[in-house]
Amino acid sequence: MHGLGNDFMVIDAISQHVHIRPEQVKRLSDRHFGIGFDQLLLVEPPGQPDVDFRYRIFNADGSEVEQCGNGARCFALYVSEKKLVNKPVIRVQTAKGVIELKLGEEGLVTVDMGKPRLTPADIPFLAEAPAPTYQIDVQGVQYDISAVSMGNPHGVLVIDDVLTAPLESVGATLESHERFPERANIGFMEIVHPGFVKLRVFERGAGETMACGSGACAAVVAGRLRGLLDSRVEVKLPGGNLRIQWDGEGHPVLMEGPAAFVFEGQVRL
Ligand SMILES: N[C@@H](CCC[C@H](N)C(=O)O)C(=O)O
């Protein structure tokens, strides 16, 4: 499946027993020697009473992570098409809380991604106190970065032109910077106007992807904290556009965008 070109292998772990090791994920994610994907998503039975499913996410490098926004939209389409659920709003347990998924018209899915976490220890990010931006050193050069958790950790830089953004150099260095003890997804955001931004993301454990849903949410939160964006923002990613809404601290972030099936098959693990 894919959400704006951020692609996934989705496994039904409800009607079959699935146990997958990090090295198997890494092998399957290989675009030449495996199936090829940015993340693997597991659809599991719920582990608590008030939710419909448990949603587990593995990056292409095999690491298990807490959140994936584009994957959440694909998750909603998957469980609905497979008739694993028949409800307008699906509640899903992730490693960092519950998110709500709503299927809309024309394949669009809205995800309530929950409230962003801004306290450095919750992100996690090494800093004394929460701030809209922090100065961070990359090989002797200082950058202003915002740090936000959408369940998973994000750093966001505002730049003049996404086309020339240094994802493979600065992005890759920041992804595993010592101030992000659990590594981070690094977004480069160009603000066209307060209701429209362009974004590219160097994802933790996957490299640059065509789109990052949690990254789009984090970018809008960062832009709002800096006083640069409206509460409703269209985010243009290399793979297409997402609509993000955040009404400020204490409110959840809403993300709307498409989800699509690509093919189905069987794989021996
Ligand atoms: N593509 C995702 C995010 C996937 C996880 C991320 N790479 C991480 O390590 O936190 C999205 O759409 O949010």
The ligand as an SDF file (V2000), in Angstrom:
LIG
                    3D

 13 12  0  0  0  0  0  0  0  0999 V2000
    6.4630    7.5850    7.1620 N   0  0  0  0  0  0  0  0  0  0  0  0
    5.9600    7.8160    8.4190 C   0  0  0  0  0  0  0  0  0  0  0  0
    6.8280    7.7510    9.6140 C   0  0  0  0  0  0  0  0  0  0  0  0
    7.4480    6.3590    9.8000 C   0  0  0  0  0  0  0  0  0  0  0  0
    8.2650    6.2070   11.0500 C   0  0  0  0  0  0  0  0  0  0  0  0
    9.4490    7.0860   11.1090 C   0  0  0  0  0  0  0  0  0  0  0  0
   10.4300    6.8110   10.0800 N   0  0  0  0  0  0  0  0  0  0  0  0
   10.1120    7.0030   12.4870 C   0  0  0  0  0  0  0  0  0  0  0  0
   11.1620    6.3580   12.6230 O   0  0  0  0  0  0  0  0  0  0  0  0
    9.5900    7.5940   13.4360 O   0  0  0  0  0  0  0  0  0  0  0  0
    4.7780    8.7660    8.4930 C   0  0  0  0  0  0  0  0  0  0  0  0
    4.0660    8.8880    7.4820 O   0  0  0  0  0  0  0  0  0  0  0  0
    4.5200    9.3190    9.5540 O   0  0  0  0  0  0  0  0  0  0  0  0
  1  2  1  0
  2  3  1  0
  2 11  1  0
  3  4  1  0
  4  5  1  0
  5  6  1  0
  6  7  1  0
  6  8  1  0
  8  9  2  0
  8 10  1  0
 11 12  2  0
 11 13  1  0
M  END
$$$$
